[in-house]
């Protein structure tokens, strides 16, 4: 709460303090207005970032990729929250908060969806592998769920 009060006071007194250049324009900026005015593309970009991040984590291909994709969707909105609050531009402040919430929601939903699809693909591959005739020829179990004694020593009582 103290930080928010500091931002509000700072937003009111900054213009008078001389810390903001007198030539600073508070007009809308066309290249950054998408940050505080979310739309469907915001959700799509964040969803792709979430899916790519989960794929990157689960395939162990590129640890840096997830950081880049997640930060592309969260840092601009978080920074705009601070800037809008410092300038007491409450409309942009609310829009940036909505953008950040939308992005985080899309990242989580896409990540969960990606994990769900990956799990389904894994189960399908496992069933095919278990039903392979080469397993029967080798004397390996061919079907069914994993045996309950998996992970215990042979002959040990539960």
C-alpha positions in Angstrom: 0.0 0.0 0.0 2.8 2.4 0.8 4.3 1.8 -2.7 1.0 2.6 -4.3 0.6 5.7 -2.2 4.1 6.7 -3.2 3.3 6.2 -6.9 0.1 8.3 -6.5 1.9 11.2 -4.7 4.8 10.9 -7.2 2.4 11.1 -10.1 0.8 14.2 -8.8 4.0 16.0 -7.9 6.3 14.8 -10.7 5.2 17.4 -13.2 5.8 20.2 -10.7 9.2 18.8 -9.4 11.0 19.4 -12.7 11.9 15.7 -13.0 9.8 15.3 -16.1 10.9 17.4 -19.1 8.6 20.3 -19.9 8.4 19.1 -23.5 7.1 15.6 -22.6 3.9 14.9 -24.4 1.2 12.9 -22.7 -0.6 12.2 -26.0 -1.3 8.6 -27.0 1.7 6.9 -28.6 0.6 4.8 -31.6 3.5 2.3 -31.3 2.8 1.5 -27.6 -0.9 1.9 -27.3 -1.4 -1.9 -27.8 0.1 -2.5 -24.4 -2.8 -0.7 -22.5 -5.5 -1.6 -25.0 -5.5 -5.4 -25.2 -7.3 -7.2 -28.0 -7.5 -10.8 -29.4 -4.0 -10.6 -30.8 -2.7 -10.0 -27.3 -4.3 -13.3 -26.2 -3.0 -15.1 -29.2 0.6 -13.9 -28.7 0.6 -14.9 -25.1 -1.0 -18.3 -25.8 1.8 -19.0 -28.3 4.4 -17.9 -25.8 2.9 -20.2 -23.2 2.8 -23.2 -25.5 6.3 -22.6 -26.8 7.5 -22.2 -23.2 6.0 -25.5 -22.1 7.3 -27.3 -25.2 10.8 -25.8 -24.5 10.7 -27.0 -20.9 9.4 -30.5 -21.5 11.7 -31.2 -24.5 14.8 -29.6 -22.9 15.7 -27.9 -26.1 16.2 -24.3 -25.2 16.0 -23.0 -21.7 16.5 -19.4 -22.8 13.6 -19.6 -25.2 11.0 -19.7 -22.4 12.4 -16.6 -20.7 12.3 -14.6 -23.9 8.8 -15.6 -24.8 7.4 -15.1 -21.4 9.1 -11.8 -20.9 7.9 -10.5 -24.3 4.3 -10.9 -23.0 4.7 -9.7 -19.4 7.4 -7.1 -19.1 5.8 -4.4 -21.4 2.5 -4.6 -19.5 4.2 -4.6 -16.1 6.4 -1.6 -17.1 3.4 0.2 -18.5 1.6 -0.2 -15.2 4.4 1.6 -13.4 4.8 4.3 -16.0 1.1 5.0 -16.2 0.8 5.1 -12.4 3.8 7.5 -12.2 2.1 9.8 -14.7 -1.3 9.4 -13.1 -2.8 8.1 -16.3 -5.3 5.8 -14.7 -6.9 4.8 -18.0 -3.7 3.3 -19.3 -2.9 1.9 -15.8 -6.2 -0.1 -15.9 -5.6 -1.2 -19.5 -2.0 -2.4 -18.7 -3.3 -4.3 -15.7 -5.9 -5.9 -17.9 -3.2 -6.7 -20.5 -1.0 -8.3 -17.9 -3.8 -10.4 -16.5 -4.9 -11.5 -20.0 -1.3 -12.4 -20.9 -0.7 -14.4 -17.7 -4.1 -16.2 -18.1 -3.3 -17.1 -21.8 0.2 -18.3 -20.8 -1.3 -20.6 -18.1 -4.1 -21.9 -20.2 -1.9 -22.6 -23.2 0.7 -24.3 -21.0 -2.0 -26.5 -19.5 -3.4 -27.3 -22.9 0.1 -28.2 -24.2 0.7 -30.5 -21.3 -2.6 -32.2 -21.9 -1.9 -32.8 -25.6 1.7 -34.0 -24.7 0.3 -36.5 -22.2 -2.3 -37.8 -24.7 0.5 -38.3 -27.3 2.7 -40.1 -24.7 -0.2 -42.4 -23.7 -0.9 -43.3 -27.3 2.8 -44.0 -28.0 3.0 -46.1 -24.8 -0.1 -48.2 -25.8 1.4 -48.9 -29.3 4.7 -49.8 -27.7 3.0 -52.2 -25.2 1.0 -53.8 -28.0 4.0 -54.4 -30.3 4.4 -58.0 -31.3 8.2 -57.8 -30.8 7.6 -57.4 -27.1 5.7 -60.7 -26.9 8.5 -62.4 -28.9 11.0 -61.1 -26.4 8.9 -62.3 -23.4 8.0 -58.8 -22.2 4.6 -57.8 -21.0 2.5 -56.7 -23.9 -0.6 -54.9 -22.6 -2.3 -53.4 -19.6 -1.5 -50.8 -17.0 1.9 -50.7 -15.3 2.3 -53.5 -12.8 1.7 -52.5 -9.2 5.0 -53.9 -8.0 7.0 -51.5 -10.2 9.6 -49.7 -8.1 9.7 -52.3 -5.3 12.2 -55.0 -4.7 11.3 -58.4 -5.8 9.8 -60.5 -3.0 9.4 -57.5 -0.6 6.0 -57.3 1.1 4.1 -54.0 0.8 
